[in-house]
Amino acid sequence: MEMGIRLDRSCFPKELDLMNAILGMDNDSAGGARAGNLTDIDWSRFLELVGHHRAYPIVYSNCKKLDEPLLPAEVVQALYGDYSRNTFRMLHLTGQLEKAAALFAAHQIPSLVLKGPVLADVLYGDLSMRTSKDLDILIPVSEIEKVHELMLQLGYVADNEHTRIIHDWKTKYHNLSYYHAENGIEIEIHWRLNPEGGEPSFQELWERKQISSLASQPLYTLGQEDLFMYLASHGARHGWFRLRWLTDIDRLLGKGLQWELLLPMLRQYGLEAIGGQTFILLHSLLRTPLNEEMRALASDPFSVRLAGAALAFINGTESPNSSLRYRQYLLSLQTKRGQWSSILRLLHPTINDTRTLSLPRPLYFLYFFLRPFLWFWRQLKHQASS
């Protein structure tokens, strides 16, 4: 890699290297040749990895562009099945998104769609080229109660209604999940982009928004530079365990960014190291070309360490959990201020505390003192049941 940066990918199986080569074909004229070494490929394992990384739309599409077949016919057929089912799923999500957005607009509630079909439209120009499990919508924090009632009107039920028991849940959490039993759709209502750390206000994000041409109802999403910060911080926070997040950013970079706006924002919100990690992974795995600004961020030794740490999560087939390694990784992503905030949050009461010991609301302040004992009691119960 450029500037002497080398990521040790020896832990990657051939199947993962093959998938990366296919995903990066648009960035590498020799991508087809790099993907052409199919000796001893376990095709079941290959399909498992493509499914885990939610990469089947791009893998299928890129393979169909080639003049000569690259994958066995039965593998292509399996990818096509996933691709087709995803297309119908995205159409279904779009219909539900339109309903929610129209209702919010009718009540003068501004909203920004963070991922899902709108991201597929603004990045790929094709609904079928991205997968999505649910819908994520960002609203002003002042509108949470009103949106809660509107979601109930639409037939959704709050999955984590107990979150609202804690008096400062709006600052402790950053979203609420709603599920519709009949249509099977989950919508996450966000009032912040990330669980912790600084970020632009909703008004700033709204002023820089871009519109999607996906539907007759106006659907808005983050502006290009805000979108990069959100996608990079989201991917980093989850250890980049799905390569789909990297392909999204690869596509975003191809559309161009205003570096005179982005670089100061990365600096302001402490995201320079995450930006560098993102560019290192993009170039190393997907052969994304780096410009001068990207190379400057990617040359930081801390960014290199973060990129190396993410390889273990990328190589896995399960999402990162509460393992010590993952918690250490998460802590390393944060600024000093963010690290102290995380430590203080450990001392803050949670929903689990209210479930362990139910107290009347006037006595909720006691949870701050009881939390260590309640946590210890839950550990004893867990050990006894295991």
C-alpha angles and dihedrals in degrees: 000000000000121000092020093288110152126179116201103233095165088116091063115101119230090254092060092046089051092051091049091051091052093046091052098047093110089058098043124055087199093049094110091053092047089051091046097084097095098158114142094355113166099219094193089055090046092054090046091055093045089052094046092051091044087232101131097107093058095037091051094044094048093048091051090056093062121098092220125046110259102182131043114272093246091053091051089049091053090049090049090053091054090044093052095047090049092052091056090046092053091049089052091049091049092056092052092044091055091053093051094044092048091051093048091048091049088058093046093249113146114219137184120205108222104191139343124073094348091057089049089053100046095042104034104016086225127090092210096057097077135048127221133183096194144348125271120200126181119210135170112277089236090065099054097105093046092048090048090059092045091052089053089051089055090055098258124137124208109250093199101034089144088069088075091062093079107082095226097041091130091066098033095052133036105205147018124219123223125191131198111209095200102047096030093229125142120203122191114206110206128194092177131033096226137025092241142005133053123302139164118285119257090252092056091049091047093052090054096042126132127212128235121221090208098111144013088252109076109253119190132198138175121298117255098266094042089048091055092051091048096046093045095048092044093050093045092048089056094045091248087274089158115056089204087083091059092048089053092055092043088057092045092053089053089062092055134248132225100241093188086065100035101049096055090047092051088051094046094052098039095248101125094103091048089049090052091048090051094052093047092053092045093052096041098045106026100024091238109176114242125218125208095275092049093047091052092056093041092055093066109111092221090055089051091053091049091051091050091050091053093058091076091057093044089053093053127089095215131063117260112271136189094296117142091246092055093046090051089049092051091050091051090056093061131084118244089263091050091049091054090047090053091051091049090049089059087064093049120098117258137197089263089063092055090049092049093050122013114214130177113258096253088061097049090110088072090069088075090063097036097047098094091050093045090049091050091049092053090051091053092049091048092051091047092052096045 
